Structure formats: C-alpha cells, structure tokens
Amino acid sequence: MAVVLGYNQYGKAENRVVRVFRDRDPHEIVDYNVSAALSGGQEPVHLTGDNSPCLPTDTQKNTVYAFAAEDDIVAQPESFGIRLARHFVDNTEPITRARVKLEMYPWSRLNNPHAFIRDGRYVRTATVTYDGSTTWIVSGVKDLVLLKTTDSEFWGYIEDPYTTLQPTNDRIMATSLLAQWYHTSEDVDWGKSYDTVLSALLDTFADHHSLALQQTLYEMGSAVLAGQPQIAEIRFSAPNKHHFVYDLARFSLENNNEVFHADDRPYGLIEATVRRDDAPDPSLAFDPGQGW
C-alpha cells in the first residue's frame, strides 16, 4: 500500500498581543489573540525531516509582535491580518499560502484617560488568507449572546411518535452567535464597517417577530448585505440556548411564562449562509472544520 502526504499547514497559534498607543491622550489600546498557519513546500520536512523549507513557528510569533508596532495597521484586525499574511507568503520561500486568524477583545474606557474595563459582551474576529495573488478577508463576531423575552414563536413543525415538544406562540429566544462575513474589496473602513454590521445584527434581532431562529438569521443576514455592497455573504452558527418554562404547578403555584430553566445542553444548533446570488466563490476564505 502506497501512502502520500495530504494537505498540511503549520504555524504559531494564539499569540496574545496587547498594543498601547501612548502617543495620544487619552491612551488607546488593542488586545489580540493572533494565530498564523502557513502551507506550501513542506514535503521535505514531513517526509525526510529536512527543515530547510521551514520558517520556525517561533519566528512567526516574533513577526506578529514586531508588526504590532506599526501604527497604521495594528488598530484594525483586518489590516493587521493582511500585513502579516502577505509578509509570510511574499518574503518566505517556499510558502504559498498564509491564513491569519485574529480575535480582538474590546475594552471600554473608565472615567480616566488611562484606565479601561474589559468589555466581555462579544469578541471581534477577522480571518485573512493570502496565496500570493488573491487576498480573502473575512470579518466576524463571536460569543455575541442575544436574548428576547417575547416576539418569538415555534409551531407547525413535523411531529412523529418521538415528538414531545409543545408548540408555542410566545417563548424566550436566545443564542450565542458566531457570524462571519466575506468582503470583496479591501477599500473598506474596517472599523466603520464592523460597527455597521453589528448594528444591523442587533437591530434586526431585536425588532424581528420570529417564527423560527432560522427565519431570524436570514433576516439578520439580509439586513447586513443590504447595508454594505462590498459584503458578498455572511455565515451564521447559532446555538439555540433553550429556556424551558419551569413546572411550578406541583407546588400549587402559577407560572405564567415567567420562571424558566436555562438548559445549556443538549441544544439546537442552527447554521446558515446568506449570500448574494452573484457573489464569487469564497470557499478559500473560510477555514474548513473550524466553525466555518
């Protein structure tokens, strides 16, 4: 039986980088978790242990920190990722592709120009992939926990002998949203674009009368695409964070849809893509097997 080397990549994962902008008052801060993955020309390393084509992962780590000193690129995760991905491919033989994934942790300023509090409501993300000629840029948000106490229904579904779920016209709907959107242009004000997408997601979730979480995701995606022509598609992964009305009748108490048990597992997992019908194929923009 013959065996061959299949797809492979290597890199330095989860480089924790904090950059303080001390040349302005009040100070500003960005906080990143950066992972780089490189591929191309690594057959000698795998097959014979010849490390001559290998850029050490320690070098990749040092590059991340060195480029964090560049004021014009580090303030936005997309521009930081573009700078790193292009450097690794354009300056390293035989690397042919780089994927840089960034998590950006938001901080809010306290009532002091040099003091901050971590804003734990969500994490901003970006993934940049570059193959020497094409750059794919995906922005995103994860751990965006959303809940609405009404204006959500679920009924009319398939029922079989194993169905116990009761239809409802009024339920809590909650999720911890992962959303990622693909840009077809680099001529983007990344901070403004991100804020606009986030507002579209939040406003639509709040205002939409939902007959299913799937329907709400589609409306949220449609609102994002309507607001920014350079976004070709948006992908969602949304666990349904179930809230079940707790049975208080056994204690001779009424429960008028007011007291709930928040159940963390098992949970429904809804995943969907909303895209323009003429959008280019973005398959290389997303990391397979990594929640899109």
N, C-alpha and C positions, 0 to 999 in steps of 0.2 A: 504494500500500500504506500503510495506516494503522498507526502504532505507538503503544503506550501504555506507561506506566511500570508495571512489575510490583512485586512485593514488594521492599522496600528497608529497610535499617536502617543505622545508623551509630553509632560510639561510640569510646571510648578503650580500647585493648587493652593488656593486660599491664602494669598499674600495679604496680610492685614496692613493697610496703608492709611495713615492719617496725615493730612496736609493742612497746616495752619498758614493763613495769609496774614502775615504780620505787618505788611507794608500798607495797611489800610486800618482805619479806625472808624467803627468798631472792627475787631478782628472777624475773619470768616474762617470756616472750617469745612473740609470734606473728609468723609470717612468711607473707605472702600474695603471690600474683600475681592481680590483680583485673582483669577485663575487663567493660566495660559496653557494651550495644548498645541503642539507642533507635529506636523507629519510631512513625509516625503524623504526618500533616500535612506531610510533607516534599516534596510535589509542587512547590511554588514553587521550592524550592532546585534540584531536578533540572531542571525544565522551563524556568525563566527566569533562574536564578541569583539569585533573591530570597532572601536569607539570614535574613529576619525570623523564620521559624519555627524556626531552627536554634539549639540550645544547643551552643556550641562544645565540641569534644572536650577542649580544654584545661580548660574549666570542669568537665567531668565528672571529669577527673583530679584537680583540686583538691578536688572534693567527696569523692572517695574518701579522700584524705588527711585532710581535715577530720573526716570521720565516724570515722576510725580513732582519734581522740582520745576517743571516747565509750566509757567503760569497760564499760558494761552490754551493749554489742552487739558489740564487736570481738573478744572472746575466742573466739567460735564463728563459723565461716564462714556458717552458715545465718542466724543473727541479723544478721550484718553485711550479707549479701546482701539480706535482707528490708528492712532500713533504707534501703539505697541504692535498690533498685528502687522502693519506694513513694515515696521523695522525688522521684525523677526524673519519675514519672507525675503524682503529686498536686500538684506545685509547678511544672510546666512545661507551658504551653500551646504547641503542640497535641499533645504527646507522649501516646500512648495505650497504649504497651506498653514495658516495660523488661525486659531479660534481663541478669542479673549472674552472671558465672561466676567462681568463685574456686578457686584452688589453694592449699592450705595445706601448707607444708613443715615437717615435725616436727623439733624439736630436743630433745636429751636433755641433762640437766644433768651436768656433770662434778663432781668432788669439790671443789666450790667454789660458794658461793651465787650467783656472778655469771658463771660460765663454762659454755659449752654446746658440744656437738658436734652437727653436723647428722646427723640420723638418715635415711640415704638409702634405707631399705628400701621406701618407698612414698610416695605423695602423696595427701593427703586432698583431696576436691573437694566443691563444692556449686554448684548452679545454681538461681537464684531468678528466676522470671518473674512479672510482675505486669501486669494490664491495666486497673487502676482499680477492679476489683471482686473479682477472684479472684487468689489467690497460689498458684503451684505451686512446691513445694520438692523438689529432688532432691539427695540426698547421695550421696557416692561415694568410691571409692578407685581410683587408677590406678598403674601400674608396680609392682604387687604381684607380685613374682617368686616363684613357688612351684615346688617340685620334690619328687617322691618317687621313691625308687630301686627300689621294688617295689610289689606290690599294684596293678599296672596291667596290663591285657591289651588286645589288639585283634585280633579274628579274626571270621570269619563274614561278612565284607563282600562286596559284589559284586566278582566277578572277570571281566575281559574280556581281549581279546588284548593290551591295553596294561598289564595289571597286573603289576608286578614286586615289590610289597611283600609280604614274608613275614609270615604270621600269627605272633602271639607271645602267650604266656601270662605273660610276665614282661618288662616294659620300664620304662625311665625315662619318667615323665610330668612335663612341665614347661610352665609358661606364665608370661606376664607379664600379669596380669589387670587388666582395666578392668571395674569393677562400679559401677552407679548405681541407687539405689533411691528410689522416689517415696513421699512422705508424704501422708496425707490429713488431717493435723492439724498445727497449729502448737504445740499444747500438748505439747511434747516437750523433754526434757532432751537437747539435741543431742549433747553430749559423751558421755553415758552410752549413748545410742542408737547412736552411731558405734562405740564400743568393743564393744558387744554384737554388732553386725553383723560387725565384723571378727573377733571370736572365733568366731562361728558359721561364717564362711567358712573360717577356718584350721583349726578343729577338724574340720569335715566333710571338707575336702580331705585332711587327714592320716589320718582314720580310715576313709574310704570305700574299699572294694575296687572298683576301677574297671574296667568293661568297655569304656568309651569316655570321652573327655573330655566329650562331650555329657551322658552319664549323671551324671558328677560335678558338672557345672554345675547340672543340675536338682536334685540332692540338696542342693547348697550353697544354692540359691535357696529351696528348700522349708524348710530349716532357718532361714533368715533370716525368712521370713514366719511361721513357727510361733512365733518368739520375740517378734515385735512386731506387734500387731494394726493399728497405725496405718500400717504399710508396706503399700502396695497391690500393688506389683510391683517386681521387680529385673531389670535388664538386664545381660547379660554380653557382653564382647568378649574372646575368649581366643585369642591365637596359640598354636599348638602348637609349642613350642620343641623341635625334634626332636633326639634323641640316638641316633646310629646306632652299633651295635657295630662296632668297627674290625677290619678283616681283618688278623690277625697270623699266620695260617697260612702266608702266603708267606715269613715269616721263621722258620718251624718253631717258632712259639710258640703256646701255647694262649691263648684269650681266653674265659673262662667268664663272659661277660656282665659284664665288669669294666672294660674300656677302651672309651671311646666317643669319637666325633667329634661335637662340638656344632655343628650346622649352623644358621646364622642365617637362610638364605633359599635357596629358597622355603620357605614354611611354611604349614601348615594354619591357617585362621582360623575359629574356631567362635564363632558369635553366637547368643544365645538369650535369651528373656524368660520369667521365671516370675512368674505373677500370680495373684491371687485371682480366682475365676470371677465374682464380683460387684463387681469393682473398677471405679471410674469411669474414663472415658477420660482418660489422662494425656498425650495427644499433644502438647499445647501446652507440657508441662513439659520436653520434650527438644528439643535443638537439632538440627534435621534436617541431615544431612550432616556432622556433627561427631563421629562415633563415638557415635551415639545422641544 
